[in-house]
Structure formats: structure tokens, C-alpha cells
Amino acid sequence: MKAFLAAVATMIVITAAAPLILEQLGFSAPGATSSSVRLD
């Protein structure tokens, strides 16, 4: 039971921290979807 609770707690921490960390690294949604390539 301890292992399950530790896994759930780890999952919650990763889920909460991932958007903040990815945004700091430059992997935000606007940055990922915008590009300077023109399609004619």
C-alpha cells in the first residue's frame, strides 16, 4: 500500500510541475505551434 501511495503522490507532483518546467524550457503550446515557415 505504501508503494501505491508513493506512486500516486509522485504522479501528482509530476503532473503539477510538468507545465511549469516545460514552459521554462521553451516547450509551451504557442512556441510549439508557431513557426516561421510560409506555406504558399
Secondary structure, DSSP 8 states (H G I E B T S, - for coil): -HHHHHHHHHHHHHHHHHHHHHHHHT--HHHHH--S----
